[in-house]
Amino acid sequence: MSDKPKISAALRQLLLRLHFYAGLLIAPFLLVSAVTGLAYALSYPLEDALYSDLRTVDVGGERLSIAAQVEAVTAAHPDWTVTAVRPAAEDDASTTVLVDDGVSRESGAVAAVYVDPYTGAVLGDSTSYGSSQAGPVREWISTLHRNLHLGEPGRLYSELAASWLWVVALGGLVLWILRKRRAGGFWRPKPTGTGRARTLAWHGPVGLWLVAVLLFLSVTGLTWSRYAGEHVAELREVLSWTTPSVALDSAGSNDSGASGGDHAEHDHSGATGASPFAIALLDSVYTTARDADMNGPLQITLPTGTGTQYLVAETHRSLPLEQDQIVVDTVEGAPVVAEELRFADWPFMAQATNVFIAAHMGLLFGLANQLILAAAMLAVVLMIVWGYRMWWQRRPKGGRVGRPYPRGGLRGLPWWMAALVAAVAAGVGWFFPLLGISLAAFIAIDVIIGLWQRFRKPPKENEDGDVLVSRRAALAGATLSAAVGAGVGMAVASSADDGGEAAAEEPGVEPFFGDRQAGITTPAQRHALFASFALSDKALSGEAFDTAAVAANLQALLQDWSAVAAALAAGEAPPKAKIDGDDQFDAEAVAAGLDPARLTVTFGIGPGTFAKAGLEPVRPSKLAELPEFDGDKLNPAWSGGDLLLQICGDDQQVVSGAFLELRKRAVGYGTLGWVQQGFSSPPSGGGTPRNLMGFKDGSANPEVGSETFDARVWAVDSEPSWFEGGTYLVFRKIRMRLPDWSMLTAEDQNLTFGRDRDSGVPLSGGGEFDHPDFTALDASGLPAVPADSHVAVVHDAAMVRRGYNYDYGFLTQGDVSSDAAVDGHLDGHMHAEHPYDAGLLFVSFQADPQAFIDAQEKMAASDRLSEFITAEGSAVFVLPPGAPEGGYVGQGLFES
């Protein structure tokens, strides 16, 4: 008796460690399976809404004959051969005609044409997939859930998840029961206390209620799997649990998979088509089937060639199930029932299997079934999150990750018990191969780590007795994890049928193609170059262009620029320029051998472009030249433009090389107006970069992808359709009077901005990204954030900033600067004859440029920062949406 507690403790220790590692390492696969399963459960009502125009009709008078409906399809699609028909089962339902359209689909979906049974009008065509008659959306989601659209190798993910799901569920159930929580909280969540105990109070009861569903999903899901599924199929055959089927004459028969067996959702074969004579007999075959007590929705599969046998199957897989099948033979002219297979005559386990799989697919109880599956998948996601949270909450003091449960459970068992556990594990591993392989990998890694820890120096412990993990140990663990991950990735990639290599994103590459242009939501790179071009209205020969020629040149330039930018961003050589000879210098050589360095190229179109190119009717509604604001000293040489290039990257040479290549392409299309170059240096530990005044710049920006960001940036209101999803860019060259600024005290600088210079926190308190409290008072009773501070003036501006610093040093020509000697600026530092030019290349994105105008007018009127800055360049551009794959930026403008 004394050994029983020891055995129980050892088994619990072993189960804890298994449950921990399974949850930690298999949970990502379970998470993907749960999310895609949730999408599949919700795809039923989604498809009902998407395809209602094909599947429903207005109730009319007398229905046309089935043959007439099918003949309407053959008339509309004479090259498509009819294979089967699903007569309308409801008064407002359309008739579905399955056809062979000559397209072989990997999933096995077949083409389907929908007909109004009252008028014979062809409503349209789509595809039908499996016994649930899924449309393209559900077919795509089903394939995603099954194999992530990766083909046969992708099925390994779902099999691995299903193989471990029952282990994790049962292990968690046993561990929860062993806690003997008889008080409230065993059956329902009763969170009390803090930390891991509070999380477990949710994890345990929710898992308890989920166990039955998880076991059901695991068992039924494994029947679809590649390796374990073969063992399941063999077992079903041995026990006579297989689904029976009727036999058709081999000559001229057409096996369209009317029921498709238990797994018809994932296996639906097409057919070769029927003759016109076979179509003419459809109505008499349908009547014969109804007389033979075939109820509910039917699918009639037609014979091919000289065949005379029709397969008629009930397709109702929700309660009450109607899965009868009969063979109707017309060899003697009049249709007769040649063979029948009633669902009631199936073996009991075959019936049960069919019912369980229908429930797994969300068919058994209709919408209720689908909602239950969706709720279960959401609960699984929560269970995974709670599981990871508990792991993190188990971390030792000063640690960053949780500790595993101690090893040694197997050694604590008697030899016969250990042998039994090993035998059970081996048997389970044989039946579920992926579970066995992954479990063996876990054990091997665990043994290696155990041996390493055994023979290394005794570990150091802190005052609480917790083992302190050295940096070297942490690095070794990370390396081992990376190696295992790499090995799994290579194994999956090597098992692909086509032998293709696994795709991997190149380092330093920002994608050029997409719905949005790069360089807007892209995290700011270290270097930026802004260049403005004026579209040419004359040819190099001096001949004037008309608006059509200017538009054609604009289109050609955007096409060329897009091709070059896409190549450079990917680290590839751009296409040869038309003006380059064989022996001519190529600008791309400037950055030869360098990483793309997250290069992005963003294109903008100025207000004057639309008039020059005759595109005024499709000009964005809010695009107009910016006014000159009070305090501006704009230099025309640094303002305006028809086209803008914003080139950003983490390597200055890559940025310069891209500009040289793109500028070369503009010859004959446009002339360079101005160029400005800037830099940004984020802190080594991450965070908001600083401007040359020493303050953090961009703290008030909303998070990329948030509702606030999208509302501020993307233009959709009253805009031409081609521009929806684009944005407006405002550019300002802002010179800072840094010598004057440097003479202020830190307190005066803080009051000017309304933030603490070092932390970026508003003077009202809180965190860097907290909204200032303009009602807060300081110790003297004055507003903590002065009303004329920069934050107070512009805090509500509906735009997103992306500024870069610039430092051009001491200028040699006073007349190019707003700070020339004639300005009377005397401070002893400016060297008026050779003023210092440094400041900010201000860039903002906004859905409406009026947001910037309003903010700038407020600044000019009352912002104390205006005393230390002067705008010397100004421009506004529209940034079109991104380029489609293989297309170019601005493509929609020329297609509108």
MOHUZI-V279742 format. One record per pair of residues at least 24 apart in sequence whose ideal C-beta (glycine too) atoms are under 10 Angstrom apart, sorted by the first residue. I is the first residue (numbers start at 1). J is the second residue. Records with the same first field share a line. If there is no record, write none. Layout:
# MOHUZI-V279742
I = J  J
This chain:
# MOHUZI-V279742
3 = 413  414  417
6 = 412  413  414
7 = 412  413  414  417
8 = 178
9 = 409  412
10 = 408  409  410  411  412  413  414  417  418  421
11 = 174  178  409  410  412  413  417  421
12 = 174  175  178  405  409
13 = 405  406  407  408  409  410  411  412  413
14 = 171  405  407  408  409  410  411  412  413  418  421
15 = 170  171  172  174  175  178  405  409
16 = 171  175  178  404  405  406  409
17 = 404  405  406  407  408  409  410  442  446
18 = 167  168  171  405  409  425  439  442  443
19 = 167  168  169  170  171  172  174  175  387  405
20 = 171  387  390  391  394  402  403  404  405
21 = 404  405  438  439  442  443  445  446
22 = 164  165  167  168  171  172  387  435  438  439  442
23 = 164  168  171  172  203  383  384  386  387  388  390  391
24 = 387  388  391  401  402  404
25 = 164  438  441  442  445  481  484
26 = 160  161  163  164  165  167  168  384  435  438  442
27 = 161  164  168  380  383  384  385  387  388  391
28 = 157  161  384  388
29 = 156  157  158  159  160  161  162  163  164  165  438
30 = 160  161  162  164  165  168  214  380  381  383  384  387
31 = 161  380  381  383  384  385  388
32 = 144  145  148  157  158  161
33 = 145  146  148  157  158  160  161  162  165  217  221  377  380
34 = 145  161  165  217  376  377  378  379  380  381  382  383  384
35 = 144  145  377  378  380  381
36 = 141  142  143  144  145  146  148  157  158  377
37 = 141  144  145  158  161  217  221  360  362  373  374  376  377  380
38 = 141  145  373  374  375  376  377  378  380  381
39 = 137  138  140  141  142  144  145  374  377
40 = 134  138  141  142  143  144  145  146  265  361  362  370  373  374  377
41 = 141  145  361  362  369  370  371  372  373  374  375  376  377  378
42 = 138  141  362  370  371  373  374  377
43 = 134  135  137  138  139  140  141  142  145  362  370
44 = 132  134  137  138  361  362  363  366  367  369  370  371  373  374
45 = 367  370  371
46 = 135  137  138  141
47 = 132  133  134  135  136  137  138  139  141
48 = 135  367
50 = 126  135  136  137  138
51 = 94  114  123  124  126  135  136  137  138
53 = 94  114  123  124
54 = 94  96  112  113  114  115  123  124  125  126  135
55 = 88  90  92  93  94  96  114  123  126  133  135
56 = 88  90  92  93  94  114  116  123
57 = 88  90  91  92  93  94  95  114  115  116  117  118  119  121  123
58 = 91  92  116  118  119
59 = 90  91  92  93  117  118
60 = 91  92  116  117  118  119
61 = 118  119
62 = 117  118
63 = 87  88  91  95  116  117  118  119  120
64 = 95  115  116  117  118  119  120  283
65 = 117  120  280  282  283  286
66 = 95  97  115  117  279  281  282  283  284  285  286  287  300
67 = 276  278  279  280  281  282  283  284  285  286
68 = 115  117  120  279  282  283
69 = 94  95  96  97  113  115  116  117  118  119  120  121  122  279  282  283
70 = 95  97  99  113  115  120  274  276  278  279  280  282  283  300  302
71 = 97  115  120  276  279  280  282
72 = 97  113  115  116  119  120  121  122
73 = 97  98  99  112  113  114  115  120  122  125  279
74 = 99  113  276  279
75 = 120  122
76 = 113  115  120  121  122  124  125
77 = 101  111  113  122  125
80 = 111  113  125  273
81 = 270  271  272  273  274  275  302  304
82 = 113  254  271  273  274  275  276  278  279  282  302  304
83 = 110  111  254  255  256  269  270  271  272  273  274  301  302  304
84 = 110  112  128  254  256  257  258  270  271  274  299  300  301  302  310  311  312  313
85 = 113  115  274  279  282  285  286  298  299  300  301  302
86 = 112  114  128  133  258  297  298  299  300  313  315
87 = 115  117  282  283  286  289  297  298  299  300
88 = 114  115  116  117  118  297
89 = 295  296  297  298  315  316
90 = 297
91 = 117  118
93 = 117  297
94 = 118  121  122  123  124
95 = 120  123
96 = 126  128  133  297  299
97 = 122  125  128  279
98 = 127  128  133  256  258  268  270  271  299  300  301  302
99 = 125  128  270  271  273
100 = 256  270  271  272  273  274  304
101 = 125  127  270
103 = 127  270
104 = 270
105 = 129  136  139  268  270
106 = 143  149  151
107 = 134  136  139  140  142  143  146  147  149  265  266  267  268
108 = 139  257  260  264  265  266  267  268  269  270
109 = 134  135  136  139  140  142  143  268  270
110 = 256  257  268  269  270  271
111 = 270
127 = 268
128 = 268  299
129 = 264  265  266  268
130 = 257  260  263  264  265  266  267  268  361
131 = 257  258  259  260  261  262  263  264  265  266  267  268  299  313  315  316  317  323  354  357  358  361  363
132 = 260  264  265  268  315  317  318  358  361  362  363
133 = 264  265  268  297  299  315  317
134 = 265  268  361
138 = 265  362
139 = 265  268
142 = 265  266  361
143 = 266
145 = 221  224
146 = 221  224  225  265  266
147 = 224  226  266
150 = 492  493  495  496  502
151 = 495  496  497  498
152 = 226  495  496  497
153 = 226  491  492  493  494  495  496  497  498  502
154 = 492  495  496
155 = 224  225  226  227  229  434  495
156 = 225  226  227  434  488  491  492  495
157 = 434  492
158 = 221  222  224  225  226  434
159 = 221  222  224  225  226  227  228  229  432  433  434  435
160 = 225  432  434  435  437  438  488
161 = 217  218  221  225  434
162 = 217  218  219  220  221  222  223  224  225  228  229  432  434  435
163 = 218  221  222  225  227  228  428  429  431  432  433  434  435  436  437  438  439
164 = 218  432  434  435  438  439
165 = 214  215  217  218  219  221  222  380  435
166 = 211  214  215  216  217  218  219  221  222  428  432  435
167 = 218  428  432  435  439
168 = 207  214  218  383  384  387
169 = 207  208  210  211  212  213  214  215  216  217  218  380  383
170 = 211  214  215  218
172 = 203  204  207  208  210  211  214  383  387
173 = 204  207  208  210  211  212  214  215
175 = 204  207
176 = 200  203  204  205  207  208  211
177 = 204  208
179 = 204
181 = 205  208
194 = 393
195 = 389  390  393  394
196 = 386  389  390  391  392  393  394  395  402
197 = 390  393
198 = 389  390  393
199 = 385  386  387  388  389  390  391  392  393
200 = 386  387  389  390  393
201 = 386
202 = 382  383  385  386  389  390
203 = 382  383  384  385  386  387  389  390
204 = 383  386
206 = 379  380  382  383  386
207 = 379  380  382  383  386  387
209 = 376  379
210 = 375  376  379  380  382  383
212 = 376
213 = 372  373  375  376  377  379  380
214 = 376  379  380  383
216 = 356  359  360  376
217 = 356  359  360  373  376  377  380
218 = 432
219 = 353  356  360
220 = 262  263  353  356  357  358  359  360  361
221 = 357  360
222 = 431  432  435
223 = 262  263  266  353  356  357  360
224 = 262  263  265  266  267  357  360
225 = 432  433  434
226 = 433  434
227 = 431  432  433  434  435  436  437
228 = 431  432  433  434  435  436
229 = 263
230 = 433
231 = 430  431  432  433
232 = 353  431  432
235 = 431
236 = 262  347  349  350  353
239 = 347  349
240 = 347  349  350
241 = 346  347  348  349  350  351  352  353
242 = 346  347  349  350  353
243 = 323  341  346  347  349  350  351  353  354  357
244 = 325  341  343  345  346  347  350
245 = 311  313  325  341
246 = 309  311  312  313  325  326  327  338  339  340  341
247 = 309  327  338  339  341
248 = 301  303  307  309  310  311  327  329  338  339
249 = 303  307  308  309  327  329  331  338
250 = 307
251 = 303  304  305  306  307  308  309
252 = 278  303  304  305  306  307  308  309
253 = 301  303  304  305  307  308  309  310  311  327
254 = 278  301  302  303  304  305  307  309  310  311
255 = 301  304  311
256 = 299  300  301  302  304  311  313
257 = 299  301  311  313
258 = 298  299  300  301  311  312  313  314  315  325
259 = 299  311  313  314  315  317  323  324  325  341  343  354
260 = 313  315
261 = 350  353  354  357
262 = 317  350  353  354  355  356  357  358  360  361
263 = 353  354  357  360  361
264 = 315  317  354  357  358  361
265 = 317  357  358  360  361  362  363
266 = 357  361
271 = 301  302  303  304
272 = 304  305
273 = 302  303  304  305
274 = 300  301  302  303  304  305  307  310
275 = 302  303  304  305  306  307
277 = 303  306  308  330
278 = 302  303  304  305  306  307  308  310  330
281 = 308  310  328  330  333  334  335
282 = 310  335
283 = 335
284 = 310  328  330  333  334  335
285 = 309  310  312  326  328  329  330  335
286 = 310  312  328  335
287 = 328  335
288 = 312  326  328  329  330  334  335  336  337
289 = 313  314  324  326  328  335  337
291 = 335  337
292 = 324  326  328  335  336  337  340
293 = 324  326  340  342
294 = 322  324  325  326  328  337  340
295 = 320  322  324
296 = 320  321  322  323  324
297 = 322
298 = 322  324  326
299 = 325
300 = 328
301 = 325  327
303 = 328  329  330
307 = 331
308 = 332  333  335  338
309 = 338  339
310 = 335  338
311 = 339
312 = 337  340
313 = 341
314 = 342  343
316 = 358  363
317 = 354  355  357  358  359  361  363  364
318 = 358  359  362  363  364  365  366  367  368  369
319 = 355  358  359  363  364  365  366  369
321 = 351  354  355  358  363  364
323 = 351  354  355  358
395 = 466
396 = 461  462  464  465  466  467  468  469
397 = 462  463  464  466  468
398 = 462  466  468  469
399 = 462  466  467  468  469  474
400 = 469  474
401 = 469  474  477
403 = 466  467  469
404 = 446  449
407 = 446  447  449  450  453
408 = 450
410 = 443
437 = 491
438 = 488
441 = 484  487  488
442 = 484
445 = 480  481  483  484
448 = 480
449 = 473  476  477  480
452 = 476  480
506 = 570  571  572  595  596
507 = 571  595  596  597  598
508 = 569  571  594  595  596  597  598  599  649  650  651  654
509 = 569  570  571  572  595  596  597  598  599
510 = 569  570  596  597  598  599  600  601  648  649
511 = 566  569  570  600  882  885
512 = 562  563  564  565  566  567  568  569  570  599  600  601  882  883  885  889
513 = 562  566  569  570  882  883  884  885  886  887  888  889
514 = 881  882  883  884  885
515 = 725  881  882  883  884
516 = 602  713  714  725  726  727  879  880  881  882
517 = 565  600  601  602  603  604  646  725  726  727  879  880  881  882  883  889
518 = 565  566  569  598  599  600  601  602  646  648  882  883
519 = 565  599  600  601  602  603  646  647  648  649  729  802  843  845  879
520 = 600  602  646  704  713  714  726  727  729  800  802  843  845  879  882
521 = 704  705  709  710  713  800  802  845
522 = 598  600  602  648  704  802
523 = 598  682  704
524 = 598  648  650  680  682  688  689  697  698  801  802  803  804  843
525 = 597  598  599  600  647  648  649  650  651  654  655  679  680  682  804
526 = 597  598  648  649  650  651  652  655  678  679  680  681  682  689  804
527 = 597  599  647  648  649  650  651  652  653  654  655  656  677  678  679  680  804
528 = 600  602  646  647  648  649  652  655  676  677  678  679  680  802  803  804  805  806  841  843
529 = 601  645  646  647  648  649  652  655  656  658  659  662  675  676  677  678  804  841
530 = 602  604  641  644  645  646  647  648  659  674  675  676  677  678  729  731  733  804  806  841  843  873  875
531 = 641  643  644  645  646  647  659  662  663  666  672  673  674  675  676  677
532 = 604  606  638  639  640  641  642  643  644  645  670  672  673  674  675  676  731  873  875  877
533 = 557  606  609  641  642  643  644  645  662  663  666  669  670  671  672  673  674
534 = 606  608  609  612  640  641  642  643  666  670  671  672  673
535 = 605  606  608  609  612  613  641  642  643  666  669  670  671
536 = 612  642  666  667  668  669  670  671
537 = 612  613  670
539 = 668
540 = 667  668
545 = 612  613
546 = 614
547 = 610  611  612  613  614  615  616
548 = 613  614
549 = 613  614
550 = 609  611  612  613  614  615  642  669  670
551 = 609  610  612  613  614  615  893  894
552 = 613  669  894
553 = 612  613  666  668  669  670
554 = 605  609  610  612  613  615  642  643  669  670  890  893  894
555 = 613  888  890  891  893  894
556 = 665  668  669  888
557 = 603  643  662  665  666  668  669  670  888  890
558 = 603  605  643  669  880  883  888  889  890  891  893  894
559 = 883  887  888  889  890  891  894
560 = 662  665  666  669  888
561 = 601  603  643  645  661  662  665  666  669  888  889  890
562 = 601  603  882  883  886  887  888  889  890  891
563 = 665  883  886  887  888
564 = 588  601  658  661  662  664  665
565 = 599  600  601  602  603  645  647  658  661  662  883  888  889
566 = 601  883  885  886  887  888  889
567 = 596  661
568 = 596  599  600  601  647  649  654  657  658  661  662
569 = 596  597  598  599  600  601  649  654  658
570 = 596  599
571 = 595  596  597  599  654
572 = 596
573 = 661
574 = 658  661  662  665
575 = 665
577 = 661  664  665  667
578 = 665  667  668
579 = 664  665  667  668
580 = 664  665
584 = 664
585 = 660  664
586 = 657  660  661  664
587 = 656  657  658  659  660  661  662  663  664  665
588 = 657  658  660  661  664
589 = 657  660  661
590 = 653  654  656  657  658  659  660  661
591 = 649  651  653  654  655  656  657  658  660  661
592 = 653  657
594 = 649  651  653  654  657
595 = 649  650  651  654
596 = 649  650  651  654  658
597 = 648  649  650  651  652  653  654  655  658
598 = 648  649  650  651  654
599 = 647  648  649  650  651  654  655  657  658
600 = 646  647  648  649  655  658
601 = 645  646  647  648  649  655  658  659  662  889
602 = 644  645  646  647  648  729  802  843  845  877  879  880  882  889
603 = 643  644  645  646  662  877  878  879  880  883  888  889  890
604 = 641  642  643  644  645  646  726  727  728  729  731  875  876  877  878  879  880  889
605 = 641  642  643  644  723  726  729  877  878  879  880  889  890  893
606 = 640  641  642  643  644  673  875  876  877  878
607 = 640  641  642  875  876  877  878
608 = 640  641  642
609 = 641  642  643  670  877  878  893
610 = 642  878  893
611 = 642
612 = 642
613 = 642  893  894
615 = 720  893  894  896
617 = 720  896
618 = 719  720  721  722  723  892  893  894  896
619 = 719  720  723  878  893
620 = 715  718  719  720  722  723  724  726  727  728  849  878  880  893
621 = 715  717  718  719  720  723  848
622 = 715  717  718  719  728  846  847  848  849  850  851  876  878
623 = 715  719  723  728  849  876  877  878
624 = 849  850  853  876
625 = 849  874  875  876
626 = 730  731  732  849  852  853  856  871  874  875  876
627 = 853  856  857  874
628 = 871  874
629 = 732  853  856  857  859  860  861  866  871  874
630 = 856  857  859  860  861  866
631 = 818  856  859  860  861  863  866  867  869  870  871
632 = 732  734  818  856  860  870  871  872  873  874
633 = 735  817  818  819  820  823  870  871  872  873
634 = 732  733  818  870  871  872  873  874  875
635 = 674  733  815  816  817  818  871  872  873  874
636 = 673  674  873
637 = 673  674  816  872  873
638 = 673  674  675  676  731  732  733  816  871  872  873  874  875
639 = 673  674  731  732  733  871  872  873  874  875
640 = 673  674  731  873  874  875  876  877
641 = 670  672  673  674  731  875  876  877
642 = 670  671  673  877
643 = 669  670  673  877
644 = 673  729  731  875  876  877  878  879
645 = 672  675
646 = 729  731  802  804  843  877  879
647 = 677
648 = 678  680  802  804
650 = 680
652 = 677  679
673 = 875
674 = 731  733  873  875
676 = 731  733  804  806  808  841  873
677 = 804  806  807  808  841
678 = 733  803  804  805  806  807  839  840  841  842  843
679 = 804  805  806  807  841
680 = 802  803  804  805  841
681 = 805
687 = 760  768
688 = 760  768  769
689 = 803  804  805
690 = 757  758  760  805
691 = 734  736  803  804  805  839  840  842
692 = 736  738  741  805  806  807  838  839  840
693 = 736  737  738  741  742  744  749  752  753  757  805  839  840  865  868  869
694 = 738  741  742  746  749  753  757  758
695 = 749  750  752  753  755  756  757  758  760  790  865
696 = 753  755  756  757  758  759  760  761  768
697 = 760  801  802  803  804  805  840  842
698 = 760  800  801  802  803
699 = 755  759  760  761  762  767  768  769  770  791  801
700 = 755  760  762  768  769  771  772  791  794  795  796  797  799  800  801
701 = 769  799  800  801  802  844  845
702 = 769  798  800
703 = 769
704 = 800
708 = 798  800
709 = 800  845
710 = 847
711 = 798  847
712 = 797  798  799  800  844  845  846  847  848  851
713 = 798  799  800  844  845  846  847  879
714 = 845  846  847  881
715 = 845  846  847  848  849  878  879  881
716 = 847
717 = 847  848
718 = 848
719 = 847  848  878
720 = 892  893  896
721 = 892  896
722 = 880  881  890  891  892  893  894  895  896
723 = 878  879  880  881  890  892  893  896
724 = 881  892
725 = 880  881  882  892
726 = 845  847  878  879  880  881  882  889  890  892  893
727 = 799  800  844  845  846  847  848  877  878  879  880  881
728 = 799  844  845  846  847  848  849  850  851  852  876  877  878  879
729 = 802  843  844  845  846  849  852  875  876  877  878  879
730 = 799  801  842  843  844  845  846  849  851  852  853  855  856  874  875  876  877
731 = 841  842  843  844  873  874  875  876  877
732 = 803  839  840  841  842  843  844  852  856  869  871  872  873  874  875  876
733 = 806  837  839  840  841  842  870  871  872  873  874  875
734 = 803  806  839  840  841  842  869  870  871  872  873  874
735 = 806  808  817  818  819  835  836  837  838  839  840  868  869  870  871  872  873
736 = 805  806  807  836  837  838  839  840  865  868  869  870
737 = 818  819  825  827  829  830  835  836  838  839  867  868  869  870
738 = 807  829  830  836  837  838  839  868
739 = 819  825  827  828  829  830  831  835  836  868
740 = 825  827  829  830  867  868
741 = 865  867  868  869
742 = 829
743 = 827  828  829
744 = 868
748 = 864
749 = 865  868
750 = 785  786  789
751 = 778  782  784  785  786  788  789  790  864
752 = 786  788  789  790  791  863  864  865  866  867  868
753 = 785  786  789  790  791  792  863  864  865
754 = 783  784  785  786  787  788  789  790  791  792  793  794  795  863  864  865
755 = 785  789  790  791
762 = 789  791  792  795
763 = 789  791  792
764 = 791
771 = 795  796
786 = 864
787 = 862  864
788 = 861  862  863  864  865  866
789 = 862  863  864  865
790 = 859  863  864  865  866  869
791 = 863  865
792 = 858  862  863  864
793 = 855  856  858  859  860  861  862  863  864  865  866
794 = 852  854  855  856  858  859  863  865
795 = 855
796 = 851  854  855  858
797 = 844  846  851  852  854  855  856  858  859
798 = 844  846  847  848  850  851  852  854  855
799 = 843  844  845  846  847  848  849  851  852  854  855
800 = 843  844  845  846  847
801 = 840  842  843  844  845  846
802 = 841  842  843  844  845
803 = 839  840  841  842  843  844
804 = 840  841  842  843
805 = 838  839  840  841
806 = 837  838  839  840  841
807 = 836  837  838  839
808 = 836  837  838  839
809 = 834  836  837  838
810 = 834  835  836  837  838
811 = 835  836  837
816 = 872
817 = 870  872
818 = 870  871  872
819 = 870  872
823 = 870
837 = 872
839 = 868  869  870  871  872
840 = 869  871
841 = 873
842 = 869  871  873  874
844 = 876
845 = 879
846 = 876
849 = 876  877  878
852 = 876
